[in-house]
Amino acid sequence: MASDSSRPEFWDTRYRDGVTPWDAGRVPPKLAQWLPGEPASQTSSRRVLVPGSGSGYEVRAFAEHGDDVLGIDFSDAAIEAARRTLGGLAARVRKADFFTLDSPPFELVYERTFLCALPPRERSRWARRIAQLVRGGGVLAGFFYYGELHALLDPAFALLEDEAVPAAQSVPVLAGSERWQVWKRRL
C-alpha cells in the first residue's frame, strides 16, 4: 500500500481494497442532530464544501437540507464510491485538490477525518487554506480528531461549540477521541 496520505494513490488503494475504517456507512448522529437547527437561507442556498468527501453521506445530508453543497476528493476511488452512494446527487462531488481548489469562499466548510488524515507537515497549510475557503462570518463545523486547533485557527476563527463525541456515536478507530466543534470565521 502507498504510505503517504498526501498522495491520491494512498486513498485509491484503501477505497479499492475496502480498507476504510473511518467510514461509518452513515451520517454521524451529531451532524444529523445539528443540521436541522441550521437556518435555510432566505434568498439562496448556503454554499457548503465537504473536503475529502469520501463516500458522500454528508454531501447527501447537506443537499437534502437545501444547501448548495460540493464534495471534493482527489482520489478517483473515493469519487467512484461517492457517486455510487449519491445516485441522482452524484454531480455534487468532483475530483479536486483541497489546496488548489479554485472557488470563491463558502458559507460553511464541513470537516470529518480530513484534517486528521493529512500528514502533520500539512496542518499549518490546511489552516491557511481553511481561512481562505470560509468567508468572513462563515463557519467551519464538524468532527475533529486533532487536538491543537486553537494553535492552527486562532486568530482567524472563534470557537463557538466544543463537545466530546460519545464513543458509541463514533467509528471504532476514532472512538473516544473525536470532538464536535463549530468555528466562526472572523470578519
Backbone as a chain_set.jsonl record, in Angstrom:
{"seq": "MASDSSRPEFWDTRYRDGVTPWDAGRVPPKLAQWLPGEPASQTSSRRVLVPGSGSGYEVRAFAEHGDDVLGIDFSDAAIEAARRTLGGLAARVRKADFFTLDSPPFELVYERTFLCALPPRERSRWARRIAQLVRGGGVLAGFFYYGELHALLDPAFALLEDEAVPAAQSVPVLAGSERWQVWKRRL", "coords": {"N": [[0.836, -1.198, 0.0], [0.406, 2.254, -0.711], [2.09, 4.739, 1.221], [1.919, 7.429, 1.885], [-0.211, 9.748, 2.944], [-0.765, 12.14, 1.737], [-0.967, 11.761, -0.903], [-2.908, 10.881, -3.763], [-2.909, 8.136, -4.481], [-2.6, 6.716, -2.117], [-5.157, 6.853, -0.96], [-6.74, 5.827, -3.034], [-5.911, 3.136, -3.055], [-6.835, 2.283, -0.517], [-9.66, 2.672, -0.683], [-10.287, 1.01, -2.889], [-9.468, -1.465, -1.93], [-11.174, -1.788, 0.149], [-10.458, -0.925, 2.691], [-11.405, 0.991, 4.86], [-11.726, 2.13, 7.615], [-12.675, 4.462, 8.796], [-15.088, 5.03, 7.718], [-18.34, 5.224, 8.465], [-20.624, 4.434, 7.24], [-22.845, 5.978, 7.228], [-24.422, 9.152, 8.053], [-22.931, 10.992, 10.66], [-24.408, 10.864, 13.935], [-24.421, 13.317, 15.459], [-24.132, 15.333, 13.497], [-26.506, 14.877, 12.085], [-28.297, 15.658, 14.045], [-27.594, 18.376, 14.459], [-27.81, 19.699, 11.969], [-30.622, 20.163, 11.144], [-31.254, 22.342, 12.784], [-29.953, 24.427, 11.687], [-30.401, 27.427, 9.992], [-32.155, 27.788, 6.923], [-31.166, 29.562, 4.022], [-32.728, 32.628, 3.153], [-32.698, 33.768, 0.642], [-31.001, 32.38, -1.144], [-29.401, 29.183, -1.639], [-27.211, 28.013, 0.889], [-23.743, 27.945, 0.446], [-21.767, 25.127, 0.652], [-18.874, 23.305, 1.483], [-17.424, 20.112, 1.337], [-14.604, 18.817, 2.056], [-12.46, 16.097, 1.108], [-14.493, 14.192, 0.731], [-15.075, 11.504, 0.645], [-17.177, 8.691, 0.863], [-19.533, 10.121, 0.587], [-21.823, 10.502, 2.256], [-22.366, 12.714, 3.942], [-22.48, 14.743, 2.057], [-24.901, 14.165, 0.795], [-26.624, 14.637, 2.996], [-26.343, 17.44, 3.431], [-27.242, 18.372, 0.933], [-29.908, 17.476, 0.97], [-30.81, 19.066, 3.001], [-31.071, 21.4, 1.724], [-28.908, 22.861, 0.991], [-26.373, 24.257, -1.147], [-24.202, 22.198, -1.977], [-20.857, 21.064, -2.313], [-18.879, 18.328, -2.729], [-15.559, 17.31, -2.479], [-12.786, 15.353, -3.566], [-9.54, 13.957, -3.971], [-9.031, 11.477, -4.772], [-9.622, 9.028, -7.109], [-10.946, 6.599, -6.623], [-12.384, 7.165, -4.284], [-14.128, 9.136, -5.235], [-15.595, 7.557, -7.045], [-16.859, 5.847, -5.168], [-18.422, 7.712, -3.766], [-20.134, 8.61, -5.793], [-21.581, 6.286, -6.294], [-22.925, 6.061, -3.84], [-24.407, 8.445, -3.835], [-26.045, 8.486, -6.103], [-28.567, 10.003, -7.842], [-27.644, 12.447, -6.985], [-25.033, 12.588, -7.671], [-23.605, 14.475, -9.133], [-22.867, 16.332, -7.32], [-20.375, 15.844, -6.315], [-16.888, 16.086, -7.018], [-13.725, 15.582, -8.592], [-11.034, 17.05, -7.071], [-8.39, 18.996, -5.665], [-8.01, 19.956, -2.406], [-6.151, 21.94, -1.638], [-5.689, 23.399, -3.924], [-8.101, 24.131, -4.964], [-10.164, 26.061, -6.959], [-12.211, 28.422, -6.15], [-14.779, 30.667, -5.015], [-15.083, 31.843, -1.582], [-16.784, 29.765, 0.86], [-19.89, 29.496, 2.705], [-19.995, 27.582, 4.65], [-17.741, 25.144, 5.724], [-17.359, 21.741, 6.026], [-16.029, 19.349, 8.225], [-14.728, 16.119, 8.527], [-12.682, 13.801, 9.444], [-10.831, 14.732, 7.588], [-8.739, 16.633, 8.182], [-7.322, 15.143, 10.166], [-6.373, 13.103, 8.618], [-4.396, 14.162, 7.103], [-0.846, 14.437, 6.616], [1.221, 15.405, 9.405], [2.937, 17.533, 8.654], [1.409, 19.046, 6.933], [-0.522, 20.447, 8.326], [-0.434, 23.237, 9.129], [-0.559, 24.391, 6.649], [-3.093, 23.513, 5.872], [-4.641, 25.005, 7.711], [-4.198, 27.656, 6.858], [-5.385, 27.466, 4.341], [-8.044, 26.796, 4.96], [-8.863, 29.171, 6.172], [-8.961, 30.756, 3.924], [-10.981, 29.537, 2.447], [-13.346, 29.667, 3.927], [-15.747, 32.063, 4.163], [-15.759, 35.419, 5.548], [-17.493, 35.57, 8.584], [-18.576, 33.135, 8.056], [-18.7, 29.515, 8.638], [-16.795, 26.87, 10.043], [-17.369, 23.628, 10.581], [-17.699, 20.535, 12.315], [-16.221, 17.309, 12.898], [-13.468, 16.724, 14.864], [-10.341, 15.304, 15.254], [-7.777, 15.893, 15.698], [-6.089, 17.645, 18.191], [-4.991, 20.262, 18.654], [-6.253, 22.669, 17.767], [-6.693, 25.411, 18.339], [-4.156, 26.547, 18.117], [-3.841, 26.36, 15.393], [-6.074, 27.674, 14.245], [-6.653, 30.132, 15.528], [-5.801, 33.507, 14.928], [-7.92, 33.629, 13.124], [-10.376, 32.379, 13.406], [-13.169, 31.916, 15.677], [-14.025, 29.872, 18.378], [-17.132, 28.362, 18.701], [-18.721, 26.161, 19.473], [-18.021, 23.198, 21.31], [-17.703, 19.927, 21.982], [-17.332, 16.669, 23.379], [-17.492, 13.717, 21.432], [-19.61, 11.065, 21.951], [-18.314, 7.785, 22.445], [-19.863, 5.684, 21.422], [-21.11, 6.874, 19.285], [-19.27, 7.161, 17.36], [-16.853, 5.963, 14.925], [-15.056, 2.885, 15.44], [-12.196, 3.252, 15.14], [-11.828, 5.914, 15.765], [-13.139, 6.302, 18.127], [-13.84, 7.809, 21.208], [-12.027, 9.846, 20.85], [-12.831, 11.902, 19.221], [-14.064, 15.231, 18.655], [-16.868, 17.352, 18.476], [-17.032, 20.342, 16.846], [-17.659, 23.809, 16.28], [-16.621, 26.508, 14.468], [-16.395, 29.953, 13.998], [-15.709, 32.087, 11.319], [-13.793, 34.917, 11.592], [-14.576, 38.303, 10.752]], "CA": [[0.0, 0.0, 0.0], [1.084, 3.549, -0.667], [2.143, 5.111, 2.629], [1.884, 8.877, 2.068], [-1.62, 10.145, 2.859], [-0.925, 13.363, 0.948], [-0.989, 11.334, -2.301], [-4.166, 10.21, -4.124], [-2.737, 6.692, -4.547], [-2.826, 6.207, -0.763], [-6.608, 6.713, -0.762], [-7.244, 4.895, -4.055], [-5.637, 1.78, -2.573], [-7.719, 1.966, 0.601], [-11.038, 2.523, -1.154], [-10.405, -0.158, -3.778], [-9.289, -2.68, -1.125], [-12.184, -1.815, 1.208], [-9.819, -0.639, 3.979], [-11.922, 2.325, 5.176], [-12.28, 2.04, 8.97], [-13.265, 5.74, 9.173], [-16.378, 5.128, 7.038], [-19.398, 4.682, 9.331], [-21.741, 3.978, 6.432], [-23.987, 6.852, 7.5], [-24.113, 10.485, 8.578], [-22.759, 10.937, 12.112], [-25.6, 11.328, 14.654], [-24.337, 14.73, 15.863], [-24.44, 16.149, 12.326], [-27.94, 14.717, 11.826], [-28.983, 16.455, 15.081], [-27.234, 19.783, 14.313], [-28.187, 20.271, 10.683], [-31.975, 20.745, 11.083], [-31.28, 23.607, 13.52], [-29.295, 25.443, 10.875], [-31.408, 28.096, 9.166], [-32.001, 27.817, 5.466], [-31.051, 30.927, 3.521], [-33.973, 33.173, 2.626], [-32.564, 34.197, -0.752], [-30.363, 31.356, -1.965], [-28.823, 28.088, -0.875], [-25.905, 28.225, 1.513], [-22.673, 27.196, -0.208], [-21.093, 24.242, 1.599], [-17.795, 22.475, 0.951], [-17.055, 18.921, 2.102], [-13.327, 18.319, 1.53], [-12.233, 14.691, 1.432], [-15.887, 13.778, 0.939], [-15.173, 10.056, 0.794], [-18.345, 8.001, 0.311], [-20.561, 11.086, 0.232], [-23.023, 10.537, 3.099], [-22.614, 14.079, 4.41], [-22.879, 15.517, 0.882], [-26.342, 13.934, 0.679], [-27.32, 15.308, 4.106], [-26.386, 18.88, 3.161], [-28.112, 18.589, -0.233], [-31.29, 17.3, 1.412], [-31.118, 20.222, 3.848], [-31.294, 22.531, 0.824], [-27.653, 23.574, 0.772], [-25.638, 24.108, -2.396], [-23.04, 21.505, -1.438], [-19.854, 20.49, -3.197], [-17.934, 17.408, -2.115], [-14.358, 17.123, -3.297], [-11.785, 14.382, -3.154], [-8.555, 13.825, -5.045], [-8.919, 10.049, -5.029], [-10.613, 8.525, -8.069], [-11.734, 5.542, -5.994], [-13.33, 7.812, -3.367], [-15.161, 9.759, -6.075], [-16.449, 6.458, -7.512], [-17.679, 5.415, -4.036], [-19.417, 8.76, -3.501], [-21.141, 8.613, -6.874], [-22.473, 5.136, -6.038], [-23.75, 6.413, -2.684], [-25.263, 9.602, -4.089], [-27.004, 8.259, -7.189], [-29.018, 11.202, -8.542], [-26.908, 13.624, -6.496], [-23.62, 12.341, -7.958], [-22.963, 15.688, -9.665], [-22.445, 17.163, -6.187], [-18.979, 15.543, -5.972], [-15.97, 16.142, -8.145], [-12.311, 15.404, -8.27], [-10.333, 18.317, -6.869], [-7.438, 19.05, -4.564], [-8.369, 20.967, -1.42], [-5.178, 23.025, -1.574], [-5.666, 24.178, -5.164], [-9.479, 24.354, -5.412], [-10.43, 27.419, -7.434], [-13.602, 28.684, -5.793], [-14.983, 31.723, -4.022], [-15.283, 31.278, -0.247], [-18.033, 29.084, 1.207], [-20.507, 29.871, 3.986], [-19.705, 26.528, 5.607], [-16.893, 24.015, 5.349], [-17.614, 20.637, 6.948], [-14.846, 18.53, 8.486], [-14.826, 14.796, 9.153], [-11.475, 13.0, 9.202], [-9.941, 15.28, 6.559], [-7.536, 17.17, 8.824], [-6.525, 14.11, 10.845], [-5.785, 12.234, 7.601], [-3.243, 14.825, 6.499], [0.414, 14.314, 7.351], [1.421, 16.554, 10.3], [3.604, 18.643, 7.971], [0.412, 19.786, 6.153], [-1.543, 21.059, 9.187], [-0.451, 24.707, 9.047], [-1.034, 24.692, 5.291], [-4.55, 23.318, 5.955], [-5.222, 26.14, 8.44], [-4.187, 28.815, 5.954], [-6.353, 27.235, 3.265], [-9.395, 26.889, 5.555], [-9.145, 30.601, 6.354], [-9.3, 31.291, 2.598], [-12.184, 28.897, 1.905], [-14.532, 30.043, 4.705], [-15.929, 33.517, 4.056], [-15.925, 36.13, 6.815], [-18.796, 35.293, 9.166], [-18.948, 31.755, 7.761], [-18.498, 28.522, 9.682], [-16.104, 25.594, 9.912], [-18.057, 22.775, 11.559], [-17.542, 19.112, 12.106], [-15.612, 16.405, 13.863], [-12.025, 16.918, 14.857], [-9.554, 14.311, 15.963], [-6.538, 16.594, 16.022], [-6.456, 18.444, 19.346], [-4.368, 21.58, 18.804], [-6.882, 23.548, 16.777], [-6.507, 26.84, 18.633], [-2.868, 26.953, 17.55], [-3.987, 26.443, 13.94], [-7.179, 28.502, 13.77], [-6.613, 31.496, 16.066], [-6.914, 34.394, 15.26], [-8.876, 33.722, 12.012], [-11.655, 31.782, 13.796], [-13.562, 31.879, 17.085], [-14.705, 28.62, 18.705], [-18.496, 28.564, 19.185], [-19.201, 24.919, 20.1], [-16.983, 22.198, 21.516], [-18.146, 18.854, 22.858], [-16.824, 15.331, 23.088], [-18.415, 12.829, 20.739], [-19.663, 9.783, 22.668], [-17.658, 6.69, 21.707], [-20.887, 4.896, 20.731], [-21.526, 7.591, 18.079], [-18.097, 7.302, 16.506], [-16.336, 4.705, 14.388], [-14.1, 2.358, 16.41], [-10.846, 3.795, 15.01], [-11.816, 7.274, 16.325], [-13.953, 6.317, 19.349], [-13.263, 8.42, 22.399], [-11.038, 10.864, 20.501], [-13.4, 12.949, 18.374], [-14.795, 16.353, 19.244], [-17.714, 18.14, 17.583], [-16.713, 21.749, 17.045], [-18.12, 24.801, 15.316], [-15.746, 27.664, 14.485], [-16.881, 31.057, 13.155], [-14.634, 32.866, 10.687], [-13.852, 36.329, 11.94], [-14.728, 39.19, 9.58]], "C": [[0.87, 1.247, 0.0], [1.031, 4.058, 0.766], [2.083, 6.613, 2.896], [0.453, 9.373, 1.85], [-1.835, 11.468, 2.129], [-0.998, 13.048, -0.55], [-2.317, 10.624, -2.61], [-4.06, 8.681, -4.118], [-2.975, 6.027, -3.186], [-4.309, 5.906, -0.576], [-7.222, 5.782, -1.8], [-7.081, 3.457, -3.578], [-6.611, 1.394, -1.47], [-9.171, 1.775, 0.16], [-11.201, 1.271, -2.012], [-10.256, -1.474, -3.024], [-10.304, -2.774, 0.014], [-11.611, -1.587, 2.601], [-10.174, 0.8, 4.348], [-12.533, 2.326, 6.58], [-12.906, 3.343, 9.474], [-14.682, 5.901, 8.625], [-17.451, 4.432, 7.879], [-20.584, 4.152, 8.534], [-22.993, 4.815, 6.608], [-23.49, 8.226, 7.918], [-23.931, 10.352, 10.087], [-23.994, 11.497, 12.833], [-25.558, 12.81, 15.044], [-24.629, 15.656, 14.685], [-25.938, 16.073, 12.02], [-28.773, 15.523, 12.819], [-28.775, 17.948, 14.846], [-27.832, 20.416, 13.066], [-29.61, 20.832, 10.626], [-32.107, 22.078, 11.828], [-30.621, 24.745, 12.784], [-30.323, 26.11, 9.972], [-31.107, 27.973, 7.676], [-31.953, 29.271, 5.034], [-32.383, 31.382, 2.936], [-33.885, 33.493, 1.137], [-31.937, 33.147, -1.656], [-29.774, 30.294, -1.053], [-27.464, 28.475, -0.308], [-24.887, 27.351, 0.793], [-21.866, 26.446, 0.844], [-20.034, 23.439, 0.86], [-17.548, 21.312, 1.9], [-15.745, 18.395, 1.505], [-13.07, 16.885, 1.978], [-13.56, 13.996, 1.657], [-16.092, 12.276, 0.973], [-16.406, 9.483, 0.132], [-19.565, 8.894, 0.11], [-21.79, 11.174, 1.111], [-23.38, 11.961, 3.536], [-23.006, 14.996, 3.255], [-24.392, 15.385, 0.698], [-27.101, 14.694, 1.775], [-27.42, 16.813, 3.862], [-27.293, 19.192, 1.971], [-29.583, 18.471, 0.171], [-31.74, 18.415, 2.35], [-31.413, 21.455, 3.001], [-30.061, 23.347, 0.54], [-27.097, 23.294, -0.62], [-24.284, 23.515, -2.022], [-22.153, 20.974, -2.558], [-18.948, 19.593, -2.357], [-16.755, 17.242, -3.04], [-13.482, 16.032, -2.693], [-10.775, 14.302, -4.284], [-8.272, 12.366, -5.372], [-10.025, 9.621, -5.993], [-11.519, 7.481, -7.423], [-12.748, 6.119, -4.998], [-14.461, 8.476, -4.146], [-16.121, 8.692, -6.599], [-17.379, 5.987, -6.397], [-18.773, 6.439, -3.737], [-20.503, 8.764, -4.562], [-22.087, 7.432, -6.742], [-23.431, 5.457, -4.894], [-24.801, 7.451, -3.051], [-26.263, 9.412, -5.212], [-27.323, 9.541, -7.927], [-28.334, 12.483, -8.097], [-25.412, 13.531, -6.814], [-22.892, 13.562, -8.5], [-22.486, 16.614, -8.555], [-21.02, 16.865, -5.729], [-18.133, 15.653, -7.232], [-14.546, 15.958, -7.651], [-11.659, 16.772, -8.198], [-9.404, 18.172, -5.677], [-7.816, 20.226, -3.664], [-7.443, 22.179, -1.481], [-5.136, 23.896, -2.826], [-7.068, 24.454, -5.714], [-9.688, 25.821, -5.76], [-11.915, 27.701, -7.209], [-13.677, 29.915, -4.905], [-15.23, 31.082, -2.653], [-16.693, 30.711, -0.044], [-18.586, 29.637, 2.52], [-20.185, 28.849, 5.065], [-18.751, 25.531, 4.979], [-17.07, 22.975, 6.447], [-16.391, 19.734, 7.024], [-15.239, 17.195, 9.106], [-13.663, 13.962, 8.655], [-10.56, 13.544, 8.105], [-8.64, 15.777, 7.186], [-6.693, 16.061, 9.448], [-5.875, 13.151, 9.854], [-4.561, 12.855, 6.935], [-1.974, 14.529, 7.292], [0.615, 15.552, 8.232], [2.069, 17.755, 9.619], [2.624, 19.527, 7.201], [-0.582, 20.571, 7.008], [-1.572, 22.58, 9.112], [-0.898, 25.156, 7.657], [-2.565, 24.555, 5.227], [-5.202, 24.536, 6.609], [-5.262, 27.394, 7.575], [-5.248, 28.676, 4.871], [-7.793, 27.322, 3.786], [-9.777, 28.352, 5.723], [-9.49, 31.27, 5.019], [-10.649, 30.775, 2.109], [-13.462, 29.202, 2.677], [-14.642, 31.56, 4.668], [-16.035, 34.123, 5.454], [-17.346, 35.952, 7.333], [-19.279, 33.882, 8.912], [-18.483, 30.812, 8.857], [-17.663, 27.345, 9.182], [-16.709, 24.704, 10.983], [-17.759, 21.323, 11.262], [-16.841, 18.42, 13.25], [-14.104, 16.494, 13.74], [-11.366, 15.905, 15.768], [-8.252, 14.929, 16.443], [-6.831, 17.628, 17.1], [-5.915, 19.849, 19.455], [-4.956, 22.616, 17.857], [-6.72, 25.028, 17.08], [-5.197, 27.347, 18.037], [-2.953, 27.123, 16.033], [-4.985, 27.514, 13.504], [-7.243, 29.911, 14.362], [-5.619, 32.298, 15.246], [-7.985, 34.465, 14.165], [-10.28, 33.252, 12.397], [-11.889, 31.917, 15.295], [-14.354, 30.587, 17.322], [-16.07, 28.912, 19.316], [-19.041, 27.355, 19.941], [-18.042, 23.944, 20.202], [-17.515, 21.145, 22.469], [-17.567, 17.522, 22.413], [-17.911, 14.534, 22.372], [-18.428, 11.513, 21.516], [-19.08, 8.658, 21.811], [-18.663, 5.874, 20.903], [-21.359, 5.562, 19.437], [-20.385, 7.768, 17.084], [-17.747, 5.956, 15.892], [-15.25, 4.207, 15.334], [-12.703, 2.979, 16.338], [-10.725, 5.195, 15.618], [-12.527, 7.376, 17.67], [-13.188, 6.874, 20.539], [-12.285, 9.537, 22.113], [-11.599, 12.017, 19.685], [-14.084, 14.026, 19.209], [-15.631, 16.997, 18.148], [-17.4, 19.596, 17.877], [-17.299, 22.591, 15.922], [-17.261, 26.049, 15.535], [-16.312, 28.729, 13.553], [-15.682, 31.843, 12.637], [-14.825, 34.33, 11.044], [-13.934, 37.149, 10.666], [-13.419, 39.871, 9.235]], "O": [[1.929, 1.288, 0.627], [0.04, 3.839, 1.462], [2.189, 7.024, 4.051], [-0.034, 9.413, 0.72], [-2.978, 11.876, 1.924], [-1.082, 13.96, -1.372], [-2.795, 9.842, -1.789], [-5.03, 8.003, -3.783], [-3.49, 4.911, -3.116], [-4.675, 4.834, -0.093], [-8.135, 5.021, -1.478], [-8.007, 2.653, -3.687], [-7.156, 0.291, -1.486], [-9.831, 0.825, 0.581], [-12.184, 0.546, -1.854], [-10.839, -2.485, -3.417], [-10.291, -3.746, 0.769], [-12.21, -2.008, 3.59], [-9.366, 1.713, 4.177], [-13.743, 2.507, 6.718], [-13.603, 3.328, 10.489], [-15.399, 6.816, 9.029], [-17.467, 3.206, 7.99], [-21.457, 3.49, 9.094], [-24.079, 4.414, 6.189], [-22.293, 8.437, 8.11], [-24.715, 9.657, 10.733], [-24.565, 12.494, 12.391], [-26.582, 13.487, 14.961], [-25.309, 16.667, 14.858], [-26.565, 17.092, 11.728], [-29.844, 16.017, 12.468], [-29.716, 18.721, 15.025], [-28.308, 21.55, 13.11], [-29.785, 21.923, 10.084], [-33.002, 22.863, 11.515], [-30.713, 25.9, 13.2], [-31.048, 25.42, 9.255], [-29.957, 28.046, 7.243], [-32.628, 30.118, 5.618], [-33.083, 30.598, 2.294], [-34.903, 33.488, 0.445], [-32.31, 33.04, -2.824], [-29.666, 30.488, 0.158], [-26.678, 29.173, -0.949], [-25.128, 26.168, 0.557], [-21.351, 27.036, 1.793], [-20.265, 22.955, -0.248], [-17.471, 21.496, 3.115], [-15.77, 17.614, 0.554], [-13.421, 16.504, 3.095], [-13.739, 13.293, 2.652], [-17.186, 11.816, 1.301], [-16.661, 9.757, -1.04], [-20.545, 8.454, -0.49], [-22.737, 11.869, 0.745], [-24.544, 12.359, 3.502], [-23.784, 15.93, 3.449], [-25.081, 16.379, 0.472], [-28.119, 15.326, 1.493], [-28.483, 17.398, 4.068], [-28.034, 20.175, 2.001], [-30.408, 19.283, -0.247], [-32.938, 18.672, 2.474], [-31.945, 22.443, 3.505], [-30.142, 24.407, -0.08], [-27.324, 22.228, -1.193], [-23.328, 24.25, -1.779], [-22.626, 20.506, -3.593], [-18.329, 20.046, -1.395], [-16.922, 17.055, -4.245], [-13.451, 15.826, -1.48], [-11.118, 14.553, -5.439], [-7.375, 12.061, -6.159], [-11.209, 9.825, -5.728], [-12.729, 7.482, -7.653], [-13.861, 5.604, -4.889], [-15.624, 8.384, -3.754], [-17.335, 8.901, -6.598], [-18.562, 5.751, -6.642], [-19.919, 6.069, -3.484], [-21.682, 8.91, -4.238], [-23.273, 7.556, -7.045], [-24.622, 5.154, -4.978], [-25.952, 7.35, -2.628], [-27.259, 10.134, -5.26], [-26.447, 10.115, -8.574], [-28.44, 13.505, -8.775], [-24.615, 14.307, -6.286], [-21.676, 13.671, -8.341], [-21.774, 17.582, -8.822], [-20.502, 17.552, -4.849], [-18.58, 15.362, -8.342], [-14.225, 16.15, -6.478], [-11.724, 17.556, -9.145], [-9.613, 17.334, -4.8], [-7.927, 21.361, -4.129], [-7.902, 23.317, -1.387], [-4.607, 25.007, -2.793], [-7.199, 24.962, -6.827], [-9.421, 26.708, -4.949], [-12.764, 27.268, -7.987], [-12.758, 30.185, -4.133], [-15.553, 29.896, -2.579], [-17.652, 31.129, -0.693], [-17.844, 30.177, 3.341], [-20.108, 29.186, 6.247], [-18.935, 25.121, 3.833], [-16.951, 23.276, 7.634], [-15.793, 19.398, 6.002], [-15.986, 17.147, 10.083], [-13.692, 13.471, 7.527], [-9.598, 12.874, 7.729], [-7.556, 15.378, 6.76], [-5.474, 16.043, 9.275], [-4.923, 12.456, 10.207], [-3.783, 12.16, 6.282], [-2.027, 14.385, 8.513], [0.215, 16.648, 7.838], [1.772, 18.894, 9.981], [2.972, 20.653, 6.846], [-1.411, 21.297, 6.46], [-2.655, 23.16, 9.037], [-1.546, 26.193, 7.517], [-3.243, 25.374, 4.607], [-6.208, 25.041, 6.11], [-6.262, 28.112, 7.568], [-5.926, 29.643, 4.524], [-8.662, 27.87, 3.109], [-10.915, 28.726, 5.438], [-10.235, 32.25, 4.995], [-11.38, 31.496, 1.43], [-14.557, 29.018, 2.145], [-13.726, 32.262, 5.098], [-16.358, 33.431, 6.42], [-18.305, 36.164, 6.59], [-20.284, 33.461, 9.485], [-17.941, 31.243, 9.875], [-17.813, 26.893, 8.048], [-16.578, 24.994, 12.172], [-17.589, 20.93, 10.108], [-16.859, 18.87, 14.396], [-13.541, 16.357, 12.654], [-11.79, 15.688, 16.903], [-7.699, 14.531, 17.469], [-7.753, 18.427, 16.932], [-6.377, 20.589, 20.324], [-4.216, 23.361, 17.215], [-6.618, 25.829, 16.151], [-5.143, 28.458, 17.51], [-2.227, 27.932, 15.454], [-4.765, 28.19, 12.499], [-7.835, 30.802, 13.751], [-4.593, 31.72, 14.887], [-8.888, 35.296, 14.267], [-11.264, 33.674, 11.788], [-10.947, 32.019, 16.081], [-15.252, 30.256, 16.547], [-16.168, 29.616, 20.32], [-19.745, 27.511, 20.938], [-17.194, 23.865, 19.313], [-17.755, 21.435, 23.641], [-17.342, 17.286, 21.226], [-19.097, 14.665, 22.674], [-17.377, 10.907, 21.721], [-19.325, 8.59, 20.607], [-18.342, 5.416, 19.806], [-21.945, 4.899, 18.581], [-20.537, 8.458, 16.076], [-18.286, 4.925, 16.296], [-14.582, 5.019, 15.974], [-12.085, 3.21, 17.378], [-9.619, 5.62, 15.952], [-12.516, 8.44, 18.29], [-12.062, 6.472, 20.833], [-11.753, 10.132, 23.05], [-10.909, 13.015, 19.478], [-14.601, 13.776, 20.298], [-15.162, 17.17, 17.023], [-17.489, 20.036, 19.023], [-17.418, 22.149, 14.779], [-17.185, 26.577, 16.645], [-16.674, 28.419, 12.418], [-14.777, 32.211, 13.386], [-15.891, 34.904, 10.822], [-13.424, 36.742, 9.622], [-13.359, 40.649, 8.283]]}, "num_chains": 1, "name": "protein.A"}
